[in-house]
Amino acid sequence: MTPEELKRRTKDFALRIIHLIDMLPHTTTAREIGKQLLRSGTSVAANYRSACRARSKPEFIAKIGVVIEEADESAFWLEIIVEGKLLQHTEVESIRQEAEELTRIMSKSRATARKKD
C-alpha cells in the first residue's frame, strides 16, 4: 500500500469516527468517551500525514509510533463503546477492525523503517 493510499485510508477512518460519534447517545458518559475517540481517531490521519513529511528516518519512526498509539487507543474506545452498551456491536465492529488493522500496518511500517539502513 502506497503512502497516498494510506493517507486516504486514515482520512476515511477519521471521517467514519466522526459519523460514529454522532450516533452515540446524548449522555455525559457517551459525550466524554466520544471526545476521547474523536481525538484519537482523527489523530491517526493527522499524525500519519505528519510522518509522511518526516525529515529523517528517526523522525519518521517516532511519528509513526504516535500513529500506532492513536490507532490502538481508538480500538480501545470502540471496545468500551460496545462493552458499555452505548452502541451495538454491529454498528462498531467494522471500524474497530479497521483501527486494529491500521495499528498492525503502521507497526509493520515502523519495523521495516527500523531495519533499513
Secondary structure, DSSP 8 states (H G I E B T S, - for coil): --HHHHHHHHHHHHHHHHHHHHHS-SSHHHHHHHHHHHHHHHHHHHHHHHHHT-SSHHHHHHHHHHHHHHHHHHHHHHHHHHHTTSS-HHHHHHHHHHHHHHHHHHHHHHHHHHH--
